Amino acid sequence: MTVTGAIWREQLTSDQRAMLGRGAGTIANPRPDVLVIGGGILGVAVAASAHDAGLGSVQLVEAGRLGAGATGGATGLLIPEPHQWSDPETFVDMERASLERWRYLEQVTPGGLGLVELDWIGLAPDPGGLAAHQPENVEWLDAAKIAALVPGLAWHLGGALIRHQARVNPLRALVGLADGLPAVGTGVAATAVTIRGDRIESVTTSAGEISAGAVVFATGQPPVIDGLEIDIPADRVKGHLIVTEPASVHLPCTVAPVATPLEDGRLLAGGTFDYGDETAGHRPGSRSAQRVAYLWSFQDRDTQRAGHGPGDHPLDLRGQAAARGQGVERRPVRQPKRRGLEARAPSRGSSCGHQAAAG
Ligand SMILES: Cc1cc2nc3c(=O)[nH]c(=O)nc-3n(C[C@H](O)[C@H](O)[C@H](O)COP(=O)(O)OP(=O)(O)OC[C@H]3O[C@@H](n4cnc5c(N)ncnc54)[C@H](O)[C@@H]3O)c2cc1C
């Protein structure tokens, strides 16, 4: 097993990778109308929204590279419907609106954001295993139907099928959103603020002072900046995701809690919430390690049936850890003004065949 960085960076072109380090160490506009601090999905989406809404000049600063925080280590699933079983209704509604916005942005952003449509199956012992009631958009599949859709599955389980969810490569989405921003400074950390009255007069950064009309803190965690006295309840939770090498295991769509199939046959599992794990990297025994063990058993069965030993198809499992905010997965909502662009259809990703599902 090797423990390395995220799969997402590998999927980028060299130009896209270079975009993540745009404007290194520089501040193009020290007197912007809007200063956004933080180059994760929230910061980039807010900056792009402000720019598209015509709110004046926008400067974004990011201490590392774009996506250096939780965004670059996220699973990138945009799956509001399964959250019906875990999140309050208002939050699920926001996630649905967010997914619709992602679809809109996919269409209007030049080159797209890399949105991939997908169906989702959640395995459960019986229909009541997921919820007391089954929402309308959930189709219950018995164990025989699941076995037909997901050959080689070690468990004999039914499951809930939900169609029309999506995923992104978060870094690719960041590059697409940031592309239209004129002033992005990576490697620029905000270190202090000067406050006069109820206004932030200036922000000290590692690349100089910035005086902005408005300052947006999109730092993931509450900002730790000299002169800024704020008390926002927050917690750090570590998460993992795991990616295999291209595998012979075929998953027709996202199968929770197994994995999501990627374009090149890799399987992506996660992300997990590893509460209490304060270590910096991937740790044997964590929930992610348990997922590794599960994927191994899945792969073993598949390779045995195909007449190969597990060693013929080694799974090179890469663990990835990142800090994530407290228990809530936030997604940007953005209404851009980009005219004259042709509508693009989102790419069709992994879907569970209708016939088989209905069968
Ligand atoms: C393993 C894992 C899986 C996940 N899976 C999903 C998923 O499938 N779907 C989903 O919707 N969400 C998922 N999430 C959650 C999602 O990643 C986060 O909600 C989201 O990325 C938060 O974005 P953000 O921009 O608020 O924070 P971040 O991405 O953390 O960005 C904050 C940025 O601010 C910068 N910064 C901080 N302080 C300063 C400073 N003083 N000056 C300059 N820059 C600063 C940081 O370097 C960082 O780049 C997952 C998270 C993890 C860890």
The ligand as an SDF file (V2000), in Angstrom:
LIG
                    3D

 53 58  0  0  0  0  0  0  0  0999 V2000
  -12.3290   12.9680    2.8370 C   0  0  0  0  0  0  0  0  0  0  0  0
  -13.3710   14.0160    2.5390 C   0  0  0  0  0  0  0  0  0  0  0  0
  -14.4320   13.7030    1.7040 C   0  0  0  0  0  0  0  0  0  0  0  0
  -15.4110   14.6750    1.4130 C   0  0  0  0  0  0  0  0  0  0  0  0
  -16.3960   14.3530    0.5220 N   0  0  0  0  0  0  0  0  0  0  0  0
  -17.3030   15.2800    0.1510 C   0  0  0  0  0  0  0  0  0  0  0  0
  -18.2730   14.9720   -0.8530 C   0  0  0  0  0  0  0  0  0  0  0  0
  -18.3050   13.8710   -1.3980 O   0  0  0  0  0  0  0  0  0  0  0  0
  -19.1740   15.9470   -1.1910 N   0  0  0  0  0  0  0  0  0  0  0  0
  -19.1410   17.1920   -0.6140 C   0  0  0  0  0  0  0  0  0  0  0  0
  -19.9540   18.0340   -0.9810 O   0  0  0  0  0  0  0  0  0  0  0  0
  -18.2230   17.4990    0.3410 N   0  0  0  0  0  0  0  0  0  0  0  0
  -17.3070   16.5880    0.7240 C   0  0  0  0  0  0  0  0  0  0  0  0
  -16.3660   16.8740    1.6690 N   0  0  0  0  0  0  0  0  0  0  0  0
  -16.4630   18.1770    2.3260 C   0  0  0  0  0  0  0  0  0  0  0  0
  -15.8610   19.2600    1.4510 C   0  0  0  0  0  0  0  0  0  0  0  0
  -14.5430   18.8860    1.1000 O   0  0  0  0  0  0  0  0  0  0  0  0
  -15.8140   20.5770    2.2340 C   0  0  0  0  0  0  0  0  0  0  0  0
  -17.0760   20.8860    2.7380 O   0  0  0  0  0  0  0  0  0  0  0  0
  -15.3790   21.7190    1.3220 C   0  0  0  0  0  0  0  0  0  0  0  0
  -14.2430   21.3610    0.5720 O   0  0  0  0  0  0  0  0  0  0  0  0
  -15.0670   22.9440    2.1710 C   0  0  0  0  0  0  0  0  0  0  0  0
  -14.5900   23.9330    1.2930 O   0  0  0  0  0  0  0  0  0  0  0  0
  -14.0280   25.2780    1.8720 P   0  0  0  0  0  0  0  0  0  0  0  0
  -13.6780   26.1350    0.7040 O   0  0  0  0  0  0  0  0  0  0  0  0
  -14.9650   25.8280    2.8970 O   0  0  0  0  0  0  0  0  0  0  0  0
  -12.7270   24.8790    2.7200 O   0  0  0  0  0  0  0  0  0  0  0  0
  -11.2810   24.4260    2.2410 P   0  0  0  0  0  0  0  0  0  0  0  0
  -11.2930   23.5690    1.0570 O   0  0  0  0  0  0  0  0  0  0  0  0
  -10.5970   23.9060    3.4640 O   0  0  0  0  0  0  0  0  0  0  0  0
  -10.6000   25.7910    1.7970 O   0  0  0  0  0  0  0  0  0  0  0  0
  -10.1480   26.7700    2.6930 C   0  0  0  0  0  0  0  0  0  0  0  0
   -8.8850   27.3520    2.0990 C   0  0  0  0  0  0  0  0  0  0  0  0
   -8.5230   28.5060    2.8490 O   0  0  0  0  0  0  0  0  0  0  0  0
   -7.1350   28.5730    2.8800 C   0  0  0  0  0  0  0  0  0  0  0  0
   -6.7610   29.4250    4.0100 N   0  0  0  0  0  0  0  0  0  0  0  0
   -6.9800   29.1790    5.3240 C   0  0  0  0  0  0  0  0  0  0  0  0
   -6.5070   30.2040    6.0640 N   0  0  0  0  0  0  0  0  0  0  0  0
   -5.9920   31.0990    5.1910 C   0  0  0  0  0  0  0  0  0  0  0  0
   -5.3540   32.3730    5.3500 C   0  0  0  0  0  0  0  0  0  0  0  0
   -5.1680   32.9100    6.5680 N   0  0  0  0  0  0  0  0  0  0  0  0
   -4.9300   33.0330    4.2400 N   0  0  0  0  0  0  0  0  0  0  0  0
   -5.1140   32.4970    2.9940 C   0  0  0  0  0  0  0  0  0  0  0  0
   -5.7180   31.3110    2.8040 N   0  0  0  0  0  0  0  0  0  0  0  0
   -6.1560   30.6180    3.8850 C   0  0  0  0  0  0  0  0  0  0  0  0
   -6.6850   27.1330    3.0430 C   0  0  0  0  0  0  0  0  0  0  0  0
   -5.3510   26.9400    2.5980 O   0  0  0  0  0  0  0  0  0  0  0  0
   -7.6980   26.3950    2.1750 C   0  0  0  0  0  0  0  0  0  0  0  0
   -7.2160   26.1450    0.8560 O   0  0  0  0  0  0  0  0  0  0  0  0
  -15.3580   15.9560    1.9780 C   0  0  0  0  0  0  0  0  0  0  0  0
  -14.2770   16.2780    2.8010 C   0  0  0  0  0  0  0  0  0  0  0  0
  -13.2920   15.3260    3.0670 C   0  0  0  0  0  0  0  0  0  0  0  0
  -12.1040   15.6960    3.9110 C   0  0  0  0  0  0  0  0  0  0  0  0
  1  2  1  0
  2  3  1  0
  2 52  2  0
  3  4  2  0
  4  5  1  0
  4 50  1  0
  5  6  2  0
  6  7  1  0
  6 13  1  0
  7  8  2  0
  7  9  1  0
  9 10  1  0
 10 11  2  0
 10 12  1  0
 12 13  2  0
 13 14  1  0
 14 15  1  0
 14 50  1  0
 15 16  1  0
 16 17  1  0
 16 18  1  0
 18 19  1  0
 18 20  1  0
 20 21  1  0
 20 22  1  0
 22 23  1  0
 23 24  1  0
 24 25  2  0
 24 26  1  0
 24 27  1  0
 27 28  1  0
 28 29  2  0
 28 30  1  0
 28 31  1  0
 31 32  1  0
 32 33  1  0
 33 34  1  0
 33 48  1  0
 34 35  1  0
 35 36  1  0
 35 46  1  0
 36 37  1  0
 36 45  1  0
 37 38  2  0
 38 39  1  0
 39 40  1  0
 39 45  2  0
 40 41  1  0
 40 42  2  0
 42 43  1  0
 43 44  2  0
 44 45  1  0
 46 47  1  0
 46 48  1  0
 48 49  1  0
 50 51  2  0
 51 52  1  0
 52 53  1  0
M  END
$$$$
